[in-house]
Amino acid sequence: QVLTGQADAEEQLLAITAEEANEGFDLLNGPLVRGRLVRMADDDHVLLVTMHHIVSDGWSADVLTRELGALYAAFSAG
């Protein structure tokens, strides 16, 4: 989703975040993990990752966050 140049981009991001948090999961058909990339500006993006508690806990969410950060840093460095 692109919010670049919109005056209320931060408010829209909060609304998108709430929408993601409130959307249910279909435990039979999935997906149980969803990702959504929001472009705030040409060089500013927000990655929202929403997971059902059946597939993650605090420890695994922390591991995922660290690994995504490391991958992003490596990609950014070239």
PDB file of N, CA, C and O in Angstrom:
ATOM      1  N   GLN A   1       0.852  -1.169   0.000  1.00  0.00           N
ATOM      2  CA  GLN A   1       0.000   0.000   0.000  1.00  0.00           C
ATOM      3  C   GLN A   1       0.895   1.228   0.000  1.00  0.00           C
ATOM      4  O   GLN A   1       1.913   1.259   0.691  1.00  0.00           O
ATOM      5  N   VAL A   2       0.519   2.238  -0.773  1.00  0.00           N
ATOM      6  CA  VAL A   2       1.336   3.437  -0.924  1.00  0.00           C
ATOM      7  C   VAL A   2       0.646   4.619  -0.256  1.00  0.00           C
ATOM      8  O   VAL A   2      -0.475   4.982  -0.611  1.00  0.00           O
ATOM      9  N   LEU A   3       1.328   5.210   0.711  1.00  0.00           N
ATOM     10  CA  LEU A   3       0.816   6.398   1.394  1.00  0.00           C
ATOM     11  C   LEU A   3       1.711   7.606   1.136  1.00  0.00           C
ATOM     12  O   LEU A   3       1.549   8.647   1.772  1.00  0.00           O
ATOM     13  N   THR A   4       2.650   7.471   0.209  1.00  0.00           N
ATOM     14  CA  THR A   4       3.605   8.534  -0.104  1.00  0.00           C
ATOM     15  C   THR A   4       2.887   9.826  -0.459  1.00  0.00           C
ATOM     16  O   THR A   4       1.985   9.840  -1.296  1.00  0.00           O
ATOM     17  N   GLY A   5       3.296  10.908   0.187  1.00  0.00           N
ATOM     18  CA  GLY A   5       2.767  12.228  -0.132  1.00  0.00           C
ATOM     19  C   GLY A   5       1.405  12.546   0.448  1.00  0.00           C
ATOM     20  O   GLY A   5       0.873  13.629   0.201  1.00  0.00           O
ATOM     21  N   GLN A   6       0.830  11.643   1.206  1.00  0.00           N
ATOM     22  CA  GLN A   6      -0.483  11.897   1.782  1.00  0.00           C
ATOM     23  C   GLN A   6      -0.324  12.565   3.145  1.00  0.00           C
ATOM     24  O   GLN A   6       0.448  12.109   3.989  1.00  0.00           O
ATOM     25  N   ALA A   7      -1.055  13.636   3.343  1.00  0.00           N
ATOM     26  CA  ALA A   7      -0.927  14.428   4.574  1.00  0.00           C
ATOM     27  C   ALA A   7      -1.261  13.615   5.822  1.00  0.00           C
ATOM     28  O   ALA A   7      -0.676  13.837   6.883  1.00  0.00           O
ATOM     29  N   ASP A   8      -2.182  12.691   5.702  1.00  0.00           N
ATOM     30  CA  ASP A   8      -2.614  11.905   6.861  1.00  0.00           C
ATOM     31  C   ASP A   8      -2.015  10.496   6.850  1.00  0.00           C
ATOM     32  O   ASP A   8      -2.645   9.552   7.326  1.00  0.00           O
ATOM     33  N   ALA A   9      -0.812  10.352   6.314  1.00  0.00           N
ATOM     34  CA  ALA A   9      -0.191   9.036   6.177  1.00  0.00           C
ATOM     35  C   ALA A   9      -0.046   8.323   7.520  1.00  0.00           C
ATOM     36  O   ALA A   9      -0.300   7.121   7.606  1.00  0.00           O
ATOM     37  N   GLU A  10       0.352   9.032   8.553  1.00  0.00           N
ATOM     38  CA  GLU A  10       0.519   8.405   9.875  1.00  0.00           C
ATOM     39  C   GLU A  10      -0.818   7.892  10.407  1.00  0.00           C
ATOM     40  O   GLU A  10      -0.886   6.801  10.974  1.00  0.00           O
ATOM     41  N   GLU A  11      -1.869   8.668  10.225  1.00  0.00           N
ATOM     42  CA  GLU A  11      -3.200   8.236  10.666  1.00  0.00           C
ATOM     43  C   GLU A  11      -3.653   7.022   9.871  1.00  0.00           C
ATOM     44  O   GLU A  11      -4.233   6.090  10.428  1.00  0.00           O
ATOM     45  N   GLN A  12      -3.387   7.031   8.565  1.00  0.00           N
ATOM     46  CA  GLN A  12      -3.750   5.884   7.736  1.00  0.00           C
ATOM     47  C   GLN A  12      -2.973   4.641   8.154  1.00  0.00           C
ATOM     48  O   GLN A  12      -3.519   3.538   8.170  1.00  0.00           O
ATOM     49  N   LEU A  13      -1.697   4.822   8.491  1.00  0.00           N
ATOM     50  CA  LEU A  13      -0.898   3.691   8.955  1.00  0.00           C
ATOM     51  C   LEU A  13      -1.487   3.103  10.234  1.00  0.00           C
ATOM     52  O   LEU A  13      -1.556   1.883  10.378  1.00  0.00           O
ATOM     53  N   LEU A  14      -1.905   3.946  11.151  1.00  0.00           N
ATOM     54  CA  LEU A  14      -2.545   3.455  12.379  1.00  0.00           C
ATOM     55  C   LEU A  14      -3.815   2.682  12.060  1.00  0.00           C
ATOM     56  O   LEU A  14      -4.087   1.652  12.677  1.00  0.00           O
ATOM     57  N   ALA A  15      -4.598   3.173  11.099  1.00  0.00           N
ATOM     58  CA  ALA A  15      -5.833   2.490  10.703  1.00  0.00           C
ATOM     59  C   ALA A  15      -5.520   1.138  10.058  1.00  0.00           C
ATOM     60  O   ALA A  15      -6.201   0.148  10.326  1.00  0.00           O
ATOM     61  N   ILE A  16      -4.501   1.098   9.215  1.00  0.00           N
ATOM     62  CA  ILE A  16      -4.098  -0.156   8.568  1.00  0.00           C
ATOM     63  C   ILE A  16      -3.613  -1.151   9.616  1.00  0.00           C
ATOM     64  O   ILE A  16      -3.934  -2.337   9.545  1.00  0.00           O
ATOM     65  N   THR A  17      -2.842  -0.671  10.584  1.00  0.00           N
ATOM     66  CA  THR A  17      -2.344  -1.524  11.658  1.00  0.00           C
ATOM     67  C   THR A  17      -3.504  -2.107  12.461  1.00  0.00           C
ATOM     68  O   THR A  17      -3.507  -3.297  12.777  1.00  0.00           O
ATOM     69  N   ALA A  18      -4.479  -1.278  12.789  1.00  0.00           N
ATOM     70  CA  ALA A  18      -5.655  -1.754  13.527  1.00  0.00           C
ATOM     71  C   ALA A  18      -6.438  -2.764  12.698  1.00  0.00           C
ATOM     72  O   ALA A  18      -6.911  -3.772  13.223  1.00  0.00           O
ATOM     73  N   GLU A  19      -6.574  -2.495  11.410  1.00  0.00           N
ATOM     74  CA  GLU A  19      -7.281  -3.415  10.513  1.00  0.00           C
ATOM     75  C   GLU A  19      -6.596  -4.776  10.496  1.00  0.00           C
ATOM     76  O   GLU A  19      -7.257  -5.810  10.592  1.00  0.00           O
ATOM     77  N   GLU A  20      -5.273  -4.776  10.375  1.00  0.00           N
ATOM     78  CA  GLU A  20      -4.517  -6.033  10.383  1.00  0.00           C
ATOM     79  C   GLU A  20      -4.687  -6.765  11.713  1.00  0.00           C
ATOM     80  O   GLU A  20      -4.892  -7.978  11.734  1.00  0.00           O
ATOM     81  N   ALA A  21      -4.602  -6.037  12.808  1.00  0.00           N
ATOM     82  CA  ALA A  21      -4.705  -6.648  14.138  1.00  0.00           C
ATOM     83  C   ALA A  21      -6.085  -7.243  14.385  1.00  0.00           C
ATOM     84  O   ALA A  21      -6.215  -8.242  15.092  1.00  0.00           O
ATOM     85  N   ASN A  22      -7.104  -6.637  13.809  1.00  0.00           N
ATOM     86  CA  ASN A  22      -8.475  -7.082  14.054  1.00  0.00           C
ATOM     87  C   ASN A  22      -8.975  -8.119  13.060  1.00  0.00           C
ATOM     88  O   ASN A  22     -10.032  -8.716  13.266  1.00  0.00           O
ATOM     89  N   GLU A  23      -8.222  -8.341  11.976  1.00  0.00           N
ATOM     90  CA  GLU A  23      -8.644  -9.333  10.991  1.00  0.00           C
ATOM     91  C   GLU A  23      -8.374 -10.726  11.538  1.00  0.00           C
ATOM     92  O   GLU A  23      -7.276 -11.015  12.013  1.00  0.00           O
ATOM     93  N   GLY A  24      -9.371 -11.577  11.468  1.00  0.00           N
ATOM     94  CA  GLY A  24      -9.239 -12.924  12.007  1.00  0.00           C
ATOM     95  C   GLY A  24      -8.396 -13.835  11.133  1.00  0.00           C
ATOM     96  O   GLY A  24      -7.971 -13.456  10.042  1.00  0.00           O
ATOM     97  N   PHE A  25      -8.163 -15.032  11.626  1.00  0.00           N
ATOM     98  CA  PHE A  25      -7.403 -16.048  10.910  1.00  0.00           C
ATOM     99  C   PHE A  25      -8.298 -17.246  10.664  1.00  0.00           C
ATOM    100  O   PHE A  25      -9.114 -17.606  11.513  1.00  0.00           O
ATOM    101  N   ASP A  26      -8.147 -17.861   9.507  1.00  0.00           N
ATOM    102  CA  ASP A  26      -8.838 -19.100   9.181  1.00  0.00           C
ATOM    103  C   ASP A  26      -7.882 -20.237   9.526  1.00  0.00           C
ATOM    104  O   ASP A  26      -6.946 -20.516   8.778  1.00  0.00           O
ATOM    105  N   LEU A  27      -8.119 -20.888  10.652  1.00  0.00           N
ATOM    106  CA  LEU A  27      -7.197 -21.912  11.131  1.00  0.00           C
ATOM    107  C   LEU A  27      -7.154 -23.143  10.233  1.00  0.00           C
ATOM    108  O   LEU A  27      -6.157 -23.865  10.231  1.00  0.00           O
ATOM    109  N   LEU A  28      -8.210 -23.393   9.475  1.00  0.00           N
ATOM    110  CA  LEU A  28      -8.226 -24.557   8.594  1.00  0.00           C
ATOM    111  C   LEU A  28      -7.522 -24.297   7.271  1.00  0.00           C
ATOM    112  O   LEU A  28      -6.830 -25.172   6.750  1.00  0.00           O
ATOM    113  N   ASN A  29      -7.693 -23.100   6.728  1.00  0.00           N
ATOM    114  CA  ASN A  29      -7.187 -22.813   5.386  1.00  0.00           C
ATOM    115  C   ASN A  29      -6.037 -21.817   5.346  1.00  0.00           C
ATOM    116  O   ASN A  29      -5.402 -21.648   4.305  1.00  0.00           O
ATOM    117  N   GLY A  30      -5.759 -21.150   6.477  1.00  0.00           N
ATOM    118  CA  GLY A  30      -4.662 -20.186   6.532  1.00  0.00           C
ATOM    119  C   GLY A  30      -4.916 -18.973   5.666  1.00  0.00           C
ATOM    120  O   GLY A  30      -6.019 -18.799   5.149  1.00  0.00           O
ATOM    121  N   PRO A  31      -3.932 -18.150   5.505  1.00  0.00           N
ATOM    122  CA  PRO A  31      -2.610 -18.242   6.118  1.00  0.00           C
ATOM    123  C   PRO A  31      -2.644 -17.840   7.585  1.00  0.00           C
ATOM    124  O   PRO A  31      -3.525 -17.098   8.020  1.00  0.00           O
ATOM    125  N   LEU A  32      -1.682 -18.336   8.334  1.00  0.00           N
ATOM    126  CA  LEU A  32      -1.592 -18.013   9.752  1.00  0.00           C
ATOM    127  C   LEU A  32      -0.555 -16.932  10.027  1.00  0.00           C
ATOM    128  O   LEU A  32      -0.394 -16.477  11.159  1.00  0.00           O
ATOM    129  N   VAL A  33       0.146 -16.529   8.969  1.00  0.00           N
ATOM    130  CA  VAL A  33       1.084 -15.409   9.021  1.00  0.00           C
ATOM    131  C   VAL A  33       0.797 -14.535   7.811  1.00  0.00           C
ATOM    132  O   VAL A  33       0.716 -15.022   6.683  1.00  0.00           O
ATOM    133  N   ARG A  34       0.646 -13.243   8.057  1.00  0.00           N
ATOM    134  CA  ARG A  34       0.392 -12.296   6.962  1.00  0.00           C
ATOM    135  C   ARG A  34       1.441 -11.195   7.008  1.00  0.00           C
ATOM    136  O   ARG A  34       1.871 -10.772   8.082  1.00  0.00           O
ATOM    137  N   GLY A  35       1.841 -10.742   5.840  1.00  0.00           N
ATOM    138  CA  GLY A  35       2.755  -9.611   5.739  1.00  0.00           C
ATOM    139  C   GLY A  35       2.133  -8.530   4.874  1.00  0.00           C
ATOM    140  O   GLY A  35       1.429  -8.816   3.905  1.00  0.00           O
ATOM    141  N   ARG A  36       2.402  -7.291   5.236  1.00  0.00           N
ATOM    142  CA  ARG A  36       1.881  -6.151   4.477  1.00  0.00           C
ATOM    143  C   ARG A  36       2.920  -5.041   4.524  1.00  0.00           C
ATOM    144  O   ARG A  36       3.334  -4.608   5.599  1.00  0.00           O
ATOM    145  N   LEU A  37       3.337  -4.588   3.349  1.00  0.00           N
ATOM    146  CA  LEU A  37       4.335  -3.531   3.251  1.00  0.00           C
ATOM    147  C   LEU A  37       3.633  -2.227   2.909  1.00  0.00           C
ATOM    148  O   LEU A  37       2.877  -2.148   1.940  1.00  0.00           O
ATOM    149  N   VAL A  38       3.891  -1.207   3.715  1.00  0.00           N
ATOM    150  CA  VAL A  38       3.278   0.109   3.521  1.00  0.00           C
ATOM    151  C   VAL A  38       4.394   1.097   3.191  1.00  0.00           C
ATOM    152  O   VAL A  38       5.351   1.241   3.952  1.00  0.00           O
ATOM    153  N   ARG A  39       4.264   1.771   2.056  1.00  0.00           N
ATOM    154  CA  ARG A  39       5.254   2.773   1.662  1.00  0.00           C
ATOM    155  C   ARG A  39       4.807   4.127   2.183  1.00  0.00           C
ATOM    156  O   ARG A  39       3.785   4.666   1.759  1.00  0.00           O
ATOM    157  N   MET A  40       5.589   4.667   3.109  1.00  0.00           N
ATOM    158  CA  MET A  40       5.300   5.975   3.683  1.00  0.00           C
ATOM    159  C   MET A  40       5.928   7.086   2.847  1.00  0.00           C
ATOM    160  O   MET A  40       5.368   8.175   2.724  1.00  0.00           O
ATOM    161  N   ALA A  41       7.101   6.799   2.272  1.00  0.00           N
ATOM    162  CA  ALA A  41       7.837   7.720   1.399  1.00  0.00           C
ATOM    163  C   ALA A  41       8.738   6.857   0.530  1.00  0.00           C
ATOM    164  O   ALA A  41       8.821   5.644   0.726  1.00  0.00           O
ATOM    165  N   ASP A  42       9.410   7.476  -0.426  1.00  0.00           N
ATOM    166  CA  ASP A  42      10.269   6.705  -1.322  1.00  0.00           C
ATOM    167  C   ASP A  42      11.331   5.913  -0.571  1.00  0.00           C
ATOM    168  O   ASP A  42      11.733   4.838  -1.017  1.00  0.00           O
ATOM    169  N   ASP A  43      11.786   6.429   0.557  1.00  0.00           N
ATOM    170  CA  ASP A  43      12.826   5.755   1.332  1.00  0.00           C
ATOM    171  C   ASP A  43      12.373   5.408   2.751  1.00  0.00           C
ATOM    172  O   ASP A  43      13.195   5.295   3.660  1.00  0.00           O
ATOM    173  N   ASP A  44      11.075   5.242   2.933  1.00  0.00           N
ATOM    174  CA  ASP A  44      10.519   4.949   4.259  1.00  0.00           C
ATOM    175  C   ASP A  44       9.365   3.966   4.099  1.00  0.00           C
ATOM    176  O   ASP A  44       8.322   4.294   3.534  1.00  0.00           O
ATOM    177  N   HIS A  45       9.573   2.757   4.607  1.00  0.00           N
ATOM    178  CA  HIS A  45       8.568   1.704   4.499  1.00  0.00           C
ATOM    179  C   HIS A  45       8.310   1.098   5.875  1.00  0.00           C
ATOM    180  O   HIS A  45       9.175   1.115   6.750  1.00  0.00           O
ATOM    181  N   VAL A  46       7.110   0.566   6.045  1.00  0.00           N
ATOM    182  CA  VAL A  46       6.745  -0.129   7.277  1.00  0.00           C
ATOM    183  C   VAL A  46       6.273  -1.522   6.887  1.00  0.00           C
ATOM    184  O   VAL A  46       5.369  -1.669   6.065  1.00  0.00           O
ATOM    185  N   LEU A  47       6.882  -2.541   7.474  1.00  0.00           N
ATOM    186  CA  LEU A  47       6.469  -3.922   7.244  1.00  0.00           C
ATOM    187  C   LEU A  47       5.625  -4.367   8.431  1.00  0.00           C
ATOM    188  O   LEU A  47       6.100  -4.401   9.566  1.00  0.00           O
ATOM    189  N   LEU A  48       4.382  -4.704   8.159  1.00  0.00           N
ATOM    190  CA  LEU A  48       3.494  -5.231   9.193  1.00  0.00           C
ATOM    191  C   LEU A  48       3.457  -6.748   9.043  1.00  0.00           C
ATOM    192  O   LEU A  48       3.164  -7.260   7.962  1.00  0.00           O
ATOM    193  N   VAL A  49       3.750  -7.458  10.108  1.00  0.00           N
ATOM    194  CA  VAL A  49       3.671  -8.917  10.117  1.00  0.00           C
ATOM    195  C   VAL A  49       2.682  -9.292  11.204  1.00  0.00           C
ATOM    196  O   VAL A  49       2.861  -8.954  12.374  1.00  0.00           O
ATOM    197  N   THR A  50       1.637  -9.996  10.800  1.00  0.00           N
ATOM    198  CA  THR A  50       0.588 -10.406  11.731  1.00  0.00           C
ATOM    199  C   THR A  50       0.586 -11.930  11.789  1.00  0.00           C
ATOM    200  O   THR A  50       0.501 -12.595  10.756  1.00  0.00           O
ATOM    201  N   MET A  51       0.682 -12.482  13.003  1.00  0.00           N
ATOM    202  CA  MET A  51       0.749 -13.935  13.165  1.00  0.00           C
ATOM    203  C   MET A  51      -0.274 -14.392  14.196  1.00  0.00           C
ATOM    204  O   MET A  51      -0.505 -13.724  15.204  1.00  0.00           O
ATOM    205  N   HIS A  52      -0.874 -15.530  13.925  1.00  0.00           N
ATOM    206  CA  HIS A  52      -1.753 -16.145  14.918  1.00  0.00           C
ATOM    207  C   HIS A  52      -0.881 -16.720  16.031  1.00  0.00           C
ATOM    208  O   HIS A  52       0.220 -17.208  15.775  1.00  0.00           O
ATOM    209  N   HIS A  53      -1.366 -16.663  17.241  1.00  0.00           N
ATOM    210  CA  HIS A  53      -0.563 -17.130  18.382  1.00  0.00           C
ATOM    211  C   HIS A  53      -0.266 -18.620  18.323  1.00  0.00           C
ATOM    212  O   HIS A  53       0.619 -19.098  19.032  1.00  0.00           O
ATOM    213  N   ILE A  54      -0.986 -19.359  17.494  1.00  0.00           N
ATOM    214  CA  ILE A  54      -0.727 -20.796  17.390  1.00  0.00           C
ATOM    215  C   ILE A  54       0.595 -21.089  16.668  1.00  0.00           C
ATOM    216  O   ILE A  54       1.156 -22.175  16.815  1.00  0.00           O
ATOM    217  N   VAL A  55       1.094 -20.112  15.884  1.00  0.00           N
ATOM    218  CA  VAL A  55       2.337 -20.322  15.141  1.00  0.00           C
ATOM    219  C   VAL A  55       3.502 -19.502  15.687  1.00  0.00           C
ATOM    220  O   VAL A  55       4.618 -19.603  15.177  1.00  0.00           O
ATOM    221  N   SER A  56       3.263 -18.702  16.702  1.00  0.00           N
ATOM    222  CA  SER A  56       4.363 -17.901  17.238  1.00  0.00           C
ATOM    223  C   SER A  56       4.135 -17.592  18.708  1.00  0.00           C
ATOM    224  O   SER A  56       3.019 -17.667  19.222  1.00  0.00           O
ATOM    225  N   ASP A  57       5.219 -17.246  19.356  1.00  0.00           N
ATOM    226  CA  ASP A  57       5.168 -16.764  20.731  1.00  0.00           C
ATOM    227  C   ASP A  57       6.170 -15.619  20.830  1.00  0.00           C
ATOM    228  O   ASP A  57       6.762 -15.230  19.823  1.00  0.00           O
ATOM    229  N   GLY A  58       6.363 -15.090  21.995  1.00  0.00           N
ATOM    230  CA  GLY A  58       7.273 -13.965  22.158  1.00  0.00           C
ATOM    231  C   GLY A  58       8.684 -14.281  21.712  1.00  0.00           C
ATOM    232  O   GLY A  58       9.342 -13.449  21.089  1.00  0.00           O
ATOM    233  N   TRP A  59       9.159 -15.486  22.029  1.00  0.00           N
ATOM    234  CA  TRP A  59      10.512 -15.875  21.654  1.00  0.00           C
ATOM    235  C   TRP A  59      10.658 -15.960  20.141  1.00  0.00           C
ATOM    236  O   TRP A  59      11.597 -15.398  19.578  1.00  0.00           O
ATOM    237  N   SER A  60       9.730 -16.663  19.471  1.00  0.00           N
ATOM    238  CA  SER A  60       9.854 -16.826  18.019  1.00  0.00           C
ATOM    239  C   SER A  60       9.624 -15.510  17.286  1.00  0.00           C
ATOM    240  O   SER A  60      10.235 -15.280  16.242  1.00  0.00           O
ATOM    241  N   ALA A  61       8.764 -14.646  17.801  1.00  0.00           N
ATOM    242  CA  ALA A  61       8.565 -13.332  17.181  1.00  0.00           C
ATOM    243  C   ALA A  61       9.844 -12.510  17.283  1.00  0.00           C
ATOM    244  O   ALA A  61      10.182 -11.769  16.359  1.00  0.00           O
ATOM    245  N   ASP A  62      10.558 -12.636  18.401  1.00  0.00           N
ATOM    246  CA  ASP A  62      11.830 -11.931  18.569  1.00  0.00           C
ATOM    247  C   ASP A  62      12.873 -12.453  17.581  1.00  0.00           C
ATOM    248  O   ASP A  62      13.617 -11.670  16.990  1.00  0.00           O
ATOM    249  N   VAL A  63      12.928 -13.769  17.404  1.00  0.00           N
ATOM    250  CA  VAL A  63      13.858 -14.363  16.439  1.00  0.00           C
ATOM    251  C   VAL A  63      13.536 -13.868  15.035  1.00  0.00           C
ATOM    252  O   VAL A  63      14.441 -13.491  14.291  1.00  0.00           O
ATOM    253  N   LEU A  64      12.276 -13.864  14.669  1.00  0.00           N
ATOM    254  CA  LEU A  64      11.863 -13.388  13.344  1.00  0.00           C
ATOM    255  C   LEU A  64      12.256 -11.928  13.144  1.00  0.00           C
ATOM    256  O   LEU A  64      12.757 -11.560  12.081  1.00  0.00           O
ATOM    257  N   THR A  65      12.033 -11.103  14.151  1.00  0.00           N
ATOM    258  CA  THR A  65      12.385  -9.684  14.061  1.00  0.00           C
ATOM    259  C   THR A  65      13.885  -9.504  13.864  1.00  0.00           C
ATOM    260  O   THR A  65      14.309  -8.708  13.026  1.00  0.00           O
ATOM    261  N   ARG A  66      14.689 -10.234  14.626  1.00  0.00           N
ATOM    262  CA  ARG A  66      16.150 -10.143  14.483  1.00  0.00           C
ATOM    263  C   ARG A  66      16.607 -10.615  13.112  1.00  0.00           C
ATOM    264  O   ARG A  66      17.460  -9.981  12.491  1.00  0.00           O
ATOM    265  N   GLU A  67      16.044 -11.725  12.632  1.00  0.00           N
ATOM    266  CA  GLU A  67      16.461 -12.260  11.338  1.00  0.00           C
ATOM    267  C   GLU A  67      16.046 -11.343  10.193  1.00  0.00           C
ATOM    268  O   GLU A  67      16.816 -11.143   9.254  1.00  0.00           O
ATOM    269  N   LEU A  68      14.847 -10.787  10.256  1.00  0.00           N
ATOM    270  CA  LEU A  68      14.428  -9.835   9.225  1.00  0.00           C
ATOM    271  C   LEU A  68      15.322  -8.601   9.240  1.00  0.00           C
ATOM    272  O   LEU A  68      15.684  -8.081   8.185  1.00  0.00           O
ATOM    273  N   GLY A  69      15.677  -8.133  10.427  1.00  0.00           N
ATOM    274  CA  GLY A  69      16.584  -6.988  10.544  1.00  0.00           C
ATOM    275  C   GLY A  69      17.948  -7.283   9.946  1.00  0.00           C
ATOM    276  O   GLY A  69      18.517  -6.440   9.252  1.00  0.00           O
ATOM    277  N   ALA A  70      18.478  -8.474  10.208  1.00  0.00           N
ATOM    278  CA  ALA A  70      19.781  -8.856   9.658  1.00  0.00           C
ATOM    279  C   ALA A  70      19.720  -8.979   8.140  1.00  0.00           C
ATOM    280  O   ALA A  70      20.638  -8.544   7.445  1.00  0.00           O
ATOM    281  N   LEU A  71      18.653  -9.566   7.626  1.00  0.00           N
ATOM    282  CA  LEU A  71      18.494  -9.675   6.173  1.00  0.00           C
ATOM    283  C   LEU A  71      18.384  -8.304   5.526  1.00  0.00           C
ATOM    284  O   LEU A  71      18.975  -8.056   4.475  1.00  0.00           O
ATOM    285  N   TYR A  72      17.630  -7.418   6.153  1.00  0.00           N
ATOM    286  CA  TYR A  72      17.479  -6.065   5.618  1.00  0.00           C
ATOM    287  C   TYR A  72      18.817  -5.328   5.619  1.00  0.00           C
ATOM    288  O   TYR A  72      19.159  -4.657   4.646  1.00  0.00           O
ATOM    289  N   ALA A  73      19.565  -5.452   6.698  1.00  0.00           N
ATOM    290  CA  ALA A  73      20.869  -4.791   6.783  1.00  0.00           C
ATOM    291  C   ALA A  73      21.819  -5.322   5.711  1.00  0.00           C
ATOM    292  O   ALA A  73      22.538  -4.549   5.078  1.00  0.00           O
ATOM    293  N   ALA A  74      21.822  -6.640   5.507  1.00  0.00           N
ATOM    294  CA  ALA A  74      22.690  -7.231   4.486  1.00  0.00           C
ATOM    295  C   ALA A  74      22.273  -6.780   3.091  1.00  0.00           C
ATOM    296  O   ALA A  74      23.123  -6.462   2.259  1.00  0.00           O
ATOM    297  N   PHE A  75      20.985  -6.751   2.838  1.00  0.00           N
ATOM    298  CA  PHE A  75      20.485  -6.306   1.535  1.00  0.00           C
ATOM    299  C   PHE A  75      20.836  -4.840   1.300  1.00  0.00           C
ATOM    300  O   PHE A  75      21.249  -4.463   0.204  1.00  0.00           O
ATOM    301  N   SER A  76      20.671  -4.023   2.326  1.00  0.00           N
ATOM    302  CA  SER A  76      20.959  -2.589   2.207  1.00  0.00           C
ATOM    303  C   SER A  76      22.438  -2.325   1.952  1.00  0.00           C
ATOM    304  O   SER A  76      22.798  -1.380   1.250  1.00  0.00           O
ATOM    305  N   ALA A  77      23.291  -3.170   2.528  1.00  0.00           N
ATOM    306  CA  ALA A  77      24.734  -3.006   2.359  1.00  0.00           C
ATOM    307  C   ALA A  77      25.207  -3.464   0.981  1.00  0.00           C
ATOM    308  O   ALA A  77      26.310  -3.130   0.550  1.00  0.00           O
ATOM    309  N   GLY A  78      24.355  -4.235   0.294  1.00  0.00           N
ATOM    310  CA  GLY A  78      24.707  -4.698  -1.050  1.00  0.00           C
ATOM    311  C   GLY A  78      25.424  -5.986  -0.978  1.00  0.00           C
ATOM    312  O   GLY A  78      25.805  -6.539  -2.010  1.00  0.00           O
TER     313      GLY A  78
END
